[in-house]
């Protein structure tokens, strides 16, 4: 594409960074502008709830690339909040009044933390974790905190608990941890690990109020129980950041709606990463995913479209989390699974859960079995998907099945 073309990317997280980097990698020689609200170079978020929170990784280790990279690649970094998108004029307006025009726009606006809709949620001592500044505040607060309560038993809440350096109380409204993202077998295993690590795990109880005067002092549960707390970490999920898109008249439904090339209803505008609701091949339905893999592969897909080699998005979703001394890796999408098989021994801390739908393998969750995860991703990369009977013949040994399939 010619040098007069301008690609503007709004959102400087993982997907936004990858979009500008991939455009240059693929030879795009037009103007590339990356607009982000946070100052400085783009950084990665996964360590914020792990090594960075624990103090074993510094700011420099968060950076996706140093300043020199952006200068060498001729990528303009703009630190500002975007106030409006004018599709007719093909420009965005920044909070300081500046306007930036585009030939193509990539929305990589990510997601924002879901608020806890209860009295007392705005008390001092009630914190969330999404940005580097959030992690800094949490780390400083932990040094002074006596009783810590985590509201939410998903990835972020459990990772925080694992790296807080002290026992905490985890409150989850559902009847199991990781309810939205893992099988019951995995949920039970991690609940056991967190309890063994000294954490109190409270299931099936919502939070109805937070109490305190100058700061939070208690967390009230739906059964009336009051838990002492001078630090409350709210980790009840996120909502896609679609304000800009919706105000500009783009279709929004649990994210910015896009097609198989991640293009919105406006052919000049794309949406990628956590904010995009896309047709997922593996799920067989419109899906919004929150993962580094999805963010990176979305960005690469759009860069391919903009440099003349479009392919429908079909990447395999995969995820990971480190908590309570165990590493969980997930390949595939668990939606509508109707059968599971456990391979390995949970008592030994090394096992995988194979999930099936209509007797076809759709997802593999591996705990401390990285070879299973690698084998699963290789199996999912080929058609047809492994059938239950085929895997049963291999005693549900993914590596053995992969070897037999290649023979």
C-alpha positions as CSV (number, residue, x, y, z in Angstrom):
1,X,0.0,0.0,0.0
2,X,1.2,3.5,-0.7
3,X,2.7,6.0,1.6
4,X,-0.3,8.3,1.7
5,X,-2.4,5.8,3.6
6,X,-2.9,6.3,7.3
7,X,-3.8,3.5,9.7
8,X,-4.9,4.8,13.0
9,X,-5.1,2.4,16.0
10,X,-7.1,3.4,19.1
11,X,-6.0,1.5,22.1
12,X,-2.3,0.8,23.0
13,X,-2.7,-2.6,24.8
14,X,-1.6,-6.0,23.5
15,X,-3.8,-5.9,20.4
16,X,-3.2,-2.3,19.5
17,X,0.6,-2.8,19.8
18,X,0.5,-6.0,17.7
19,X,-1.5,-4.3,15.0
20,X,1.1,-1.5,14.4
21,X,4.0,-3.9,14.7
22,X,2.4,-6.4,12.3
23,X,1.6,-3.7,9.7
24,X,5.3,-2.7,9.6
25,X,6.4,-6.4,9.6
26,X,4.2,-6.9,6.5
27,X,5.7,-4.0,4.7
28,X,3.0,-1.4,5.2
29,X,4.7,1.9,4.4
30,X,2.0,4.4,5.1
31,X,1.5,6.4,8.3
32,X,0.9,4.4,11.4
33,X,-0.5,6.1,14.6
34,X,-1.1,4.4,17.9
35,X,-3.3,6.3,20.4
36,X,-3.4,5.2,24.0
37,X,-4.7,6.8,27.2
38,X,-1.7,5.7,29.4
39,X,1.6,7.6,29.0
40,X,4.7,5.8,27.8
41,X,5.3,2.8,25.6
42,X,2.7,-0.1,25.5
43,X,3.0,-2.8,28.1
44,X,1.7,-6.3,28.8
45,X,-1.0,-6.8,31.4
46,X,-0.7,-10.5,32.4
47,X,2.2,-10.0,34.7
48,X,0.3,-7.3,36.6
49,X,-1.6,-9.9,38.6
50,X,1.5,-12.2,38.9
51,X,5.2,-11.3,38.9
52,X,4.7,-7.5,38.9
53,X,2.3,-7.6,41.8
54,X,4.6,-9.9,43.7
55,X,7.6,-7.5,43.0
56,X,9.6,-10.0,41.1
57,X,9.3,-8.1,37.8
58,X,9.9,-4.4,37.3
59,X,8.3,-1.9,34.9
60,X,10.9,-2.5,32.2
61,X,9.9,-6.2,32.0
62,X,6.3,-5.2,31.3
63,X,7.2,-3.2,28.1
64,X,6.2,-4.9,24.9
65,X,9.0,-2.9,23.1
66,X,11.3,0.0,24.1
67,X,11.0,3.5,22.7
68,X,13.6,2.8,20.1
69,X,11.4,0.2,18.4
70,X,8.7,2.8,17.7
71,X,11.2,5.3,16.4
72,X,12.9,2.7,14.1
73,X,9.5,1.5,12.8
74,X,8.2,5.0,12.3
75,X,5.2,4.4,14.5
76,X,3.7,7.5,16.1
77,X,2.7,7.2,19.7
78,X,0.0,9.6,20.9
79,X,-0.9,9.7,24.7
80,X,-4.5,11.0,24.8
81,X,-8.1,9.9,25.4
82,X,-10.3,9.8,22.3
83,X,-13.5,11.7,22.8
84,X,-15.3,11.1,19.5
85,X,-15.2,9.3,16.2
86,X,-16.5,11.0,13.1
87,X,-17.0,8.4,10.5
88,X,-18.1,10.8,7.8
89,X,-15.0,12.9,8.1
90,X,-12.8,9.8,8.8
91,X,-11.2,11.3,11.9
92,X,-11.1,11.1,15.7
93,X,-11.2,13.9,18.2
94,X,-8.9,13.8,21.2
95,X,-9.6,15.2,24.6
96,X,-7.3,18.2,24.0
97,X,-9.2,19.1,20.8
98,X,-6.8,17.7,18.3
99,X,-8.2,15.8,15.4
100,X,-6.5,12.8,13.7
101,X,-7.6,11.6,10.3
102,X,-7.4,8.0,9.0
103,X,-7.9,5.9,5.9
104,X,-8.4,2.9,8.1
105,X,-9.2,2.8,11.8
106,X,-8.6,-0.2,14.1
107,X,-10.5,-0.1,17.4
108,X,-8.4,-1.9,20.0
109,X,-10.2,-0.3,23.0
110,X,-10.1,-3.4,25.2
111,X,-12.4,-3.7,28.2
112,X,-13.0,-2.0,31.5
113,X,-13.5,-3.6,34.9
114,X,-17.0,-4.4,35.9
115,X,-18.1,-2.4,39.0
116,X,-19.5,-4.0,42.1
117,X,-23.1,-2.5,42.2
118,X,-23.5,-2.4,46.0
119,X,-23.5,0.3,48.7
120,X,-20.0,1.1,49.8
121,X,-18.3,0.1,46.6
122,X,-16.6,3.6,46.4
123,X,-15.1,3.5,49.9
124,X,-11.3,3.9,50.2
125,X,-9.6,0.6,50.3
126,X,-11.8,-0.9,47.6
127,X,-9.5,-1.5,44.5
128,X,-9.5,-3.2,41.1
129,X,-6.7,-4.5,38.9
130,X,-6.5,-3.6,35.3
131,X,-3.6,-1.1,34.7
132,X,-0.1,-0.7,35.9
133,X,-1.2,2.1,38.2
134,X,-3.8,-0.2,39.7
135,X,-1.1,-2.8,40.4
136,X,1.1,-0.2,42.0
137,X,-1.8,0.9,44.3
138,X,-2.6,-2.7,45.2
139,X,1.0,-3.5,46.0
140,X,1.3,-0.4,48.3
141,X,-2.0,-1.2,49.9
142,X,-1.0,-4.8,50.6
143,X,1.9,-3.6,52.8
144,X,-0.6,-1.9,55.2
145,X,-3.6,-4.3,55.0
146,X,-4.6,-6.6,57.7
147,X,-7.6,-8.5,56.3
148,X,-7.9,-8.9,52.5
149,X,-11.0,-10.0,50.7
150,X,-11.1,-10.8,47.0
151,X,-14.5,-10.5,45.4
152,X,-14.6,-12.8,42.3
153,X,-13.2,-16.3,41.7
154,X,-12.0,-15.9,38.1
155,X,-8.5,-15.7,36.7
156,X,-7.6,-12.2,38.0
157,X,-9.0,-12.7,41.5
158,X,-7.3,-16.0,41.9
159,X,-4.0,-14.8,40.5
160,X,-4.0,-11.8,42.8
161,X,-4.7,-14.2,45.8
162,X,-1.8,-16.4,44.6
163,X,0.7,-13.5,44.5
164,X,-0.6,-11.3,47.4
165,X,2.0,-12.9,49.7
166,X,-0.5,-13.5,52.5
167,X,-3.7,-15.5,53.2
168,X,-6.9,-13.8,51.8
169,X,-10.6,-14.6,51.7
170,X,-12.0,-15.3,48.2
171,X,-15.7,-14.7,47.7
172,X,-17.4,-16.2,44.6
173,X,-21.1,-15.8,44.0
174,X,-21.3,-19.0,41.8
175,X,-21.0,-22.5,43.3
176,X,-17.5,-23.0,42.0
177,X,-14.3,-21.1,41.1
178,X,-13.5,-20.3,37.5
179,X,-17.2,-21.0,36.7
180,X,-17.2,-19.3,33.4
181,X,-13.9,-20.5,32.0
182,X,-13.2,-24.0,33.3
183,X,-14.8,-27.4,33.9
184,X,-16.0,-28.5,37.3
185,X,-13.0,-30.8,37.6
186,X,-10.5,-27.9,37.2
187,X,-12.6,-25.7,39.5
188,X,-12.5,-28.2,42.3
189,X,-8.8,-28.8,41.9
190,X,-7.9,-25.1,42.1
191,X,-10.3,-24.5,45.1
192,X,-8.4,-27.3,46.9
193,X,-5.0,-25.7,46.0
194,X,-6.1,-22.3,47.3
195,X,-7.4,-23.7,50.5
196,X,-4.1,-25.6,51.0
197,X,-2.3,-22.3,50.4
198,X,-4.1,-20.9,53.4
199,X,-6.8,-18.9,51.6
200,X,-10.5,-19.0,52.7
201,X,-12.7,-19.9,49.8
202,X,-16.4,-18.8,50.1
203,X,-18.7,-20.2,47.4
204,X,-22.3,-19.4,46.5
205,X,-22.3,-16.1,48.3
206,X,-22.8,-12.7,46.7
207,X,-21.7,-9.4,48.2
208,X,-24.6,-7.2,49.2
209,X,-22.7,-4.2,50.8
210,X,-19.3,-2.9,51.8
211,X,-19.2,-1.1,55.2
212,X,-16.9,1.4,56.6
213,X,-16.4,5.1,57.5
214,X,-13.1,6.6,56.3
215,X,-12.3,3.3,54.6
216,X,-13.7,-0.1,54.0
217,X,-14.0,-2.3,57.2
218,X,-16.4,-5.1,56.4
219,X,-17.8,-7.1,53.5
220,X,-21.4,-8.2,53.9
221,X,-22.5,-11.4,52.1
222,X,-25.9,-12.4,50.9
223,X,-26.5,-14.6,53.9
224,X,-25.8,-11.7,56.3
225,X,-22.2,-12.8,57.2
226,X,-19.8,-9.8,57.7
227,X,-16.2,-10.4,56.8
228,X,-13.5,-8.1,58.3
229,X,-11.7,-6.3,55.5
230,X,-9.5,-3.2,55.2
231,X,-8.6,-4.1,51.6
232,X,-11.1,-5.4,49.1
233,X,-10.0,-6.4,45.6
234,X,-13.0,-6.4,43.2
235,X,-12.4,-8.9,40.3
236,X,-15.9,-9.6,39.0
237,X,-15.1,-9.5,35.3
238,X,-14.9,-6.9,32.6
239,X,-17.2,-5.3,30.0
240,X,-16.0,-4.5,26.5
241,X,-15.1,-0.8,25.9
242,X,-17.6,0.1,23.1
243,X,-18.5,3.6,24.0
244,X,-16.7,5.2,21.0
245,X,-18.0,2.7,18.5
246,X,-21.6,2.9,19.8
247,X,-21.6,6.7,19.8
248,X,-20.4,6.5,16.1
249,X,-23.4,4.3,15.2
250,X,-21.5,1.0,14.8
251,X,-23.4,-2.2,15.8
252,X,-22.5,-3.2,19.3
253,X,-23.6,-6.5,21.0
254,X,-21.3,-7.7,23.8
255,X,-18.5,-6.0,22.0
256,X,-18.1,-4.3,18.6
257,X,-19.7,-6.6,16.1
258,X,-17.3,-7.6,13.3
259,X,-17.2,-10.1,10.4
260,X,-14.8,-12.9,9.7
261,X,-12.1,-10.4,8.7
262,X,-12.8,-8.4,11.9
263,X,-14.3,-5.6,9.9
264,X,-17.2,-3.6,11.4
265,X,-20.3,-2.4,9.5
266,X,-18.1,0.5,8.3
267,X,-15.6,-1.1,5.8
268,X,-12.9,1.3,6.9
269,X,-13.1,0.4,10.6
270,X,-12.0,-2.8,12.3
271,X,-12.3,-4.0,15.9
272,X,-9.9,-6.4,17.6
273,X,-9.0,-8.0,20.9
274,X,-11.2,-7.8,24.1
275,X,-13.6,-5.3,22.5
276,X,-14.5,-7.3,19.5
277,X,-17.5,-9.8,19.1
278,X,-16.4,-12.0,16.2
279,X,-17.6,-15.2,14.5
280,X,-15.6,-17.8,16.2
281,X,-15.0,-21.0,14.1
282,X,-14.3,-23.1,17.2
283,X,-17.3,-22.0,19.1
284,X,-19.6,-22.0,16.1
285,X,-21.1,-18.7,17.2
286,X,-20.4,-15.0,17.7
287,X,-17.9,-14.8,20.6
288,X,-15.9,-12.3,22.6
289,X,-12.6,-13.5,24.1
290,X,-10.3,-12.0,26.6
291,X,-6.8,-13.4,26.0
292,X,-3.4,-12.4,24.8
293,X,-3.6,-15.1,22.0
294,X,-6.8,-13.6,20.7
295,X,-5.5,-10.1,20.9
296,X,-2.3,-10.9,19.0
297,X,-3.9,-13.1,16.3
298,X,-6.8,-10.6,15.7
299,X,-4.1,-7.9,15.1
300,X,-2.2,-10.1,12.7
301,X,-5.4,-10.9,10.8
302,X,-6.2,-7.2,10.3
303,X,-2.7,-6.4,9.3
304,X,-3.0,-9.1,6.6
305,X,-6.2,-7.6,5.3
306,X,-4.7,-4.1,5.1
307,X,-1.7,-5.4,3.2
308,X,-3.6,-7.2,0.6
309,X,-3.6,-10.9,1.8
310,X,-6.9,-11.3,3.7
311,X,-7.8,-14.6,5.4
312,X,-10.9,-15.2,7.5
313,X,-10.0,-15.3,11.2
314,X,-9.8,-18.9,12.4
315,X,-7.1,-19.1,15.0
316,X,-7.4,-21.6,17.8
317,X,-8.2,-19.9,21.2
318,X,-5.9,-20.8,24.0
319,X,-5.4,-19.4,27.5
320,X,-3.2,-19.9,30.6
321,X,-3.0,-18.9,34.2
322,X,-0.4,-19.4,37.0
323,X,-1.9,-19.7,40.5
324,X,-1.4,-21.5,43.8
325,X,1.8,-23.1,42.4
326,X,0.2,-24.7,39.4
327,X,0.1,-23.7,35.7
328,X,-3.2,-24.2,33.9
329,X,-3.2,-24.1,30.1
330,X,-6.4,-24.3,28.0
331,X,-6.7,-25.0,24.3
332,X,-10.1,-24.7,22.6
333,X,-13.5,-23.4,23.6
334,X,-15.5,-25.2,26.3
335,X,-18.9,-23.9,25.2
336,X,-21.7,-26.5,25.4
337,X,-19.4,-29.4,26.3
338,X,-21.4,-32.5,27.2
339,X,-18.7,-35.0,28.2
340,X,-15.4,-34.9,30.0
341,X,-12.5,-37.3,30.6
342,X,-9.7,-36.8,33.1
343,X,-6.3,-38.0,31.8
344,X,-3.6,-38.3,34.5
345,X,-3.9,-38.1,38.3
346,X,-5.1,-34.8,40.0
347,X,-3.6,-36.2,43.2
348,X,-0.2,-36.0,41.7
349,X,-0.8,-32.4,40.4
350,X,-0.4,-33.3,36.7
351,X,-3.4,-34.1,34.7
352,X,-5.6,-32.9,31.8
353,X,-9.4,-32.7,31.3
354,X,-10.6,-33.5,27.8
355,X,-14.0,-31.9,26.9
356,X,-16.2,-33.3,24.2
357,X,-19.4,-32.1,22.4
358,X,-21.3,-34.7,20.4
359,X,-18.3,-37.0,20.9
360,X,-15.8,-34.6,19.3
361,X,-13.0,-33.1,21.2
362,X,-13.5,-29.3,21.7
363,X,-11.1,-28.3,24.5
364,X,-8.3,-29.6,26.7
365,X,-7.3,-28.1,30.1
366,X,-3.9,-29.1,31.2
367,X,-2.5,-28.7,34.7
368,X,1.3,-28.9,34.9
369,X,1.2,-31.0,31.7
370,X,2.6,-28.7,29.0
371,X,3.2,-31.6,26.6
372,X,-0.6,-32.3,26.6
373,X,-1.2,-28.6,25.8
374,X,1.2,-28.6,22.9
375,X,-0.3,-31.9,21.6
376,X,-3.8,-30.5,21.9
377,X,-3.0,-27.4,19.9
378,X,-1.4,-29.6,17.2
379,X,-4.5,-31.8,17.1
380,X,-6.9,-28.9,16.9
381,X,-4.8,-27.4,14.0
382,X,-5.9,-30.3,11.7
383,X,-9.2,-31.7,10.5
384,X,-11.1,-33.6,11.5
385,X,-11.1,-33.0,15.2
386,X,-10.3,-36.1,17.3
387,X,-13.4,-38.2,18.1
388,X,-14.1,-39.7,21.5
389,X,-13.7,-43.3,20.2
390,X,-10.3,-42.5,18.6
391,X,-8.9,-41.0,21.8
392,X,-10.3,-43.8,23.9
393,X,-8.3,-46.2,21.7
394,X,-5.2,-44.3,22.7
395,X,-6.2,-44.4,26.4
396,X,-6.8,-40.6,26.1
397,X,-3.1,-40.1,25.7
398,X,-2.9,-37.0,23.4
399,X,0.7,-37.5,22.5
400,X,0.2,-41.1,21.6
401,X,-2.9,-40.2,19.6
402,X,-0.9,-37.5,17.8
403,X,1.9,-40.0,17.0
404,X,-0.6,-42.6,15.7
405,X,-2.3,-40.0,13.6
406,X,0.9,-39.0,11.9
407,X,1.9,-42.6,11.2
